[in-house]
Amino acid sequence: MKRKKRSGKTPSRDRLEEALAIARATLETSADGILVVDPNLRVILCNHRHIEM
């Protein structure tokens, strides 16, 4: 069993949060507009550059 940090988070949770932060920063700093849709063509996410287009 893994030990939890005092914050209650596991090391794997910390790594996941760091990866998500990097992905968000990459998405928002891209010079390109990015739109992500699911198989039903519902918008999952887009960045500010896409909105400005």
N, C-alpha and C positions, 0 to 999 in steps of 0.2 A: 504494500500500500504506500502511495506517495504521501509525503508530508506536505501540508499546506503552509504557505507563508502566513505571517501574522495577519495580513490583509484578507486571508481567506481564499486567495487565488492560488492556483497551482502554477508551476513553471510553464506547463503547456498552455495554460490560459494566457499567461503573460506573453508568450511567443505569438499566440493567435492575435492578441490585441495589437502587438507591435506590427505584425504583418498587415492587419487591416488598416492601421494608421498610415503605413507606407503606401498601400494601394489607394487610399483616399487622397493622399497628397499627390500621388502620381496622376490620378484622374483629374484633380482640380488644377494642376499646373501644366497640363498638356496644352499645347497650342492648337490642337485639333478638337473639334467637337466630337464627343463620344456619346452614343446612345446605345443602351443595352435593353433588349426586349426578350420576353420569354417565348416559348413555342407558339403561344396564342397571340403573339404580337402586342402583349401588354408591356408597357414601359416599366422596366425594373429600376433603371437609374440613368441619369444623364449628367454631364458636367455643365458648368456655367458657359463654357465656350459654345456648346451645342445650343443652348438657349439663346445666345446672342446671334446665332446664324439666321 
